[in-house]
Amino acid sequence: VPMIKNDIPPILTAARRAGLLVVHVASSDHYAAKYPGYKRALEISGAEPPSPPRAPRDGEPKTPDDLKNALLFGERFPGSESFYSDHIDFPDEAKPLDSEYVVVTTHQFNSVLRELGVWQLIYCGFAINWCLWFSPGGMCDMSRLGYRCSCIREGVTAVENKASTRGEFNKEQALWRTSLMFGYIHNAKDFIRACGELPSKKS
């Protein structure tokens, strides 16, 4: 993906040189656990708090609904999802440094940020209208906890469809909605320039 190879590395480099806190949000501890920053995050966050009671579904398939997934993605989806889950990791261009925190849950993310006194977040990654909004540690959860959640235009992509993909129309709408609901939209050049104006620090 061009964004990961071309856009994310200079953003990460600028943030690290400026001494900004970089936190990586993983989708599971299956791969997060091998990074030193995940262990340090757990030392801060401790155990997960109890979750609210779930909806009474009267024996229906639990989320994600297997029938719905089969209709949307085909009968082979569970096998491909299993392969994906077993092999997922951060891309080489965005792997966490040993000094950087790695979190999986909103509780872990919030705990690390509170410990360090950080409340302004700038997101990069996949995908602005899916994971970056709705996954644990995403903008919906974090904004409800009082964080300002912004992003870098060149550092995000979106889930598109055949009608939107050529013009990245879903991304454009998602950026507009992000600016209304959560924070600000920065461009990479401004972010990198601003980082360069800060005193350089080692990661």
N, C-alpha and C positions, 0 to 999 in steps of 0.2 A: 504494500500500500504506500503510495508516494508520501502521504502525510507522515507516516512513521519514519520513513527513510530520509525525507528532506526537511520537514517542518519541526518535528518534535526535538531532534538532537540540538539545534541551536537554541531553542527555548530552554531546554534542560541545562545546557552549558551555561547560558546567561544567568539562570536562577542559581545554579550552584556556585558560580564565581562570585555572585553578589551575596552569598550566604543566606539565601532565602530557604525556608523550611520546605523540603520536598517530601511529600508523603505519597506512597503508592497504595492504591486500593485494589486488592485482589478479589476475585470472585469466590475463592474457597481457600481453606487452609491446606488443601491438598498440595498446592505448590508454594503458598505463602510461607509455610513452616520451614522451608530450607533457607530462608533469608534471615540474617541476624536481626534485622530491624523488626521482624515480626515478634520475636521473643521479647525484645525490649518494649514493644507496644503492649504485649500481654502483661508484662510486669507492672505497667502503669494502669491498665484497665481492669485487671482482675477478671473475675467470672462475669459472664453475661447476666444482666438482670432478667427476672422472669418476663416472659412475653404475655401479652393480653390473650384471653381465651379466643380461640378461633371460631369461625362461623360453623353452625350446625348444618352439615351437608347431607345428612341422612343417607350415607352409604355411597354418595356420588364419588367419582374419582378425585383424588386429592390433587392440589395444584403441583406441577402443571398438569392440566387435564389431558390424559393420554388420548382420548377420542378426538379432542380438538386439535392436538398436535398432529395426529394422523391425517385428519382432514386437511390441515393447512400445509403440512410438509411431507406427507406420504408415510407409508407403513415402515419405511426403512429409517425413519427419523430417530427412534430410540437407539439403534445401533450406532448411528453417526454421532449422536449426542454423547454416548458412552465413550467413543474414541476421542472426541473433543475434550471431555472432562479429564480423561487420563493423560492427555498430552499438552494441556494448556500451560502456558507460562507467560511471563512478561516478554515482549520482543527484545531482541539483543540491543536495539537502539534505546530502549527505555528501562533496562534492568536496574533495580535498586542498588545503590551503593551500600556497602556495609554500614555506613553511618546514617542511612536514611530509614525512616520508619515504614513498615508495611502493615496494613490493617485489612481486616475482612468485614467487620461489622460497623454499624453506626456507633455503637457504644464504644468500641475501640478507638475509632476516629475521634469522637468527641472527647474521650478521655485524654488522648495524646494532645489534642489542641488546647484543651483546658489547662493541662499541665504546663504547656509552653506559652500560654497567654495569647494564642492566635485566634482571630475571629474573621479575618478576610481571606477567602479562599478563591483561587483561580484554577479552574479545571482544564485539563487537556485529556484527550483520549477518545475511546469509542463508547457509546455513540451519544451525541448530545441529546437526542430525543428518545433515548431508551435508558441505557445504563447510567449515564451521567445525571439523568433526572431521577430515575426510579430505583436503582439498585441500592443496597445498603451503603451508606456513606455518600449517596448521591444528593443532588441539590434539594429534592423534596424533603428528605429527612433532615438535612443540615440546616436548611432555612427555617424550619419549624423550631429548631434549637437556638435560633438567633444569629446564625452565621450569614454573612454576605457571600453569595455564591456567584462568581463571575466566570468567564472563560476567555480563551484566546481563539479568535476566529479560525486562524490557520491550524490550530492545534486540536481541532475537533472535526469529526465527521458525523454523519447521521444515517439512520436507517432510511433508505430510499425505496421507491418502487419504480415500475417501468415507466410511469407517467412523470416521475419527478427527477429521475437520476441524472439526465443530461444537464439540467440546469441546477442540480442540487437544491431543488425547491424546498424539500423537507428541511434541509439544513438551514436555509434562509429563514423559513418560518420559525424553526426552533430557536434560532438566535434572537429573533424578534421577541418570542415569548419568554426566553430567558431574561432578556433585558427588562421585560415588564414584571416578571414574577420574582426574580432572584438577585440580580446584580447588574454587572456591566459587561459589555463586549469589548475586549481589547484586541488590537491587531498585533501581530508578532513583532513588527519593526519597532513600534512604540514600547512594547514590553522589554525587548532586548536593549533598546537605547536607555530606558529608565534603569534597568539593571546595571548597565555599564556606568551609570552616574553614581552608583552606590560604591562605598569602599569595598574593594575586593577582599573576599574571605575564602579560606580553604574549606572544602566540604567536610 
